[in-house]
Amino acid sequence: MFLQRLSLQNFRNFRDEKVEFPEQGAALVGDNGQGKTNLLEAVYYLEIFRSFRGARDEQLIRFGDGHFRVAGVLEGAGGAERVEVAAGYSRDGRCKKVTLDGHEPARVAEGIGRVGAIVFTASDVEIVAGGPGARRRFLDIILSLVEPGYLSALQRYRQILAQRNGLLRNGASLPELAAWNTGLVETGSEICRARARWVAERQASFARYCQRISGGQPTDLKYSPSVPAPSESQGHSAAGGDEWRQAFREEIGRQSERERRRGVTLVGPHRDDLNFRLGDDSDAVGLRSFGSAGQQRTAAVALRMVEAESLRAARGWRPIIMLDDVFAELDPPRAERVVGLLGAEEWGQVLVTSPKPSEFGAMGDSLPKYRVVNGRVRRL
């Protein structure tokens, strides 16, 4: 599948714009602030119906207007398949509407993942170098796209967690909290198990991508749950649902008095993390604390490649790859290796942005060029 046409109405700085893309993709050039990233944001909005930049829906509406709408037409090779995904938001009533081929699904969540897009940005380094919240968000997005039932479990878990935290703040007794523990354990264990399995399945790919981009430095990825992981000697992915639930229940029991003193839930996937380590097992160090900026960027790019690999395996088609001014943050050897990987993996359509046409040289000038100026797009 590839994005054949994108239509934008009142989205960011785009008033009413339609862009057609060839199957191989496009190189988008323009000065900063003209709309290049906004264009990629619109494409990815059709994937998860949220901004990858963390903006609220009302912030995506063009200044002075009351609503926005984004629509994308995707085609299969040779026109064998055609899908239209559209999403809009109105400030009046704070109403979001999603349609698939003109029909509105029962729930917005049922429409996610239809585009099959991955976005690489310069800020991805914060997944590696920043706080654990960014890493949990990464896990939640990819698993919502590839793991059946994950998103509904996550939504239920967040609702239960909010209720339980409210009780803790109000000094609830242990019997009162116990009424919420079962739901917390059931949904939280499901989330932990899915995260553990995904990381275990993708560790080797992550290490391989890191080594190929960096030129040989070993780097690994490890899931660090707040619940003591069951069956650790066999690997987290070996643990079944009953084992995770038992471990979760026991840890809640151990932390119960501490939770009541602090007024917050201290156990569960909302306190999980991913650990990145640089070096061999005997002398590995934490990449977040001891890695250079180049090593952290390498790990961030590798993580996105693992995301693309996972999406391809789950969906059965090559994902759309979007790179937002990524090459400016990589030294030339790393940039060349990334381009080599993009070609070797045969991922799908590529949309890449840069303020400088010269930076597209790493792509071999193989992509048609488009210029973006003040919310307008034209092919060069």
Summary of the structure (lengths in Angstrom):
residues: 380
radius of gyration: 22.0
end to end distance: 24.4
largest distance: 68.1
contacts: 1229
relative contact order: 0.17
helix: 52%
strand: 23%
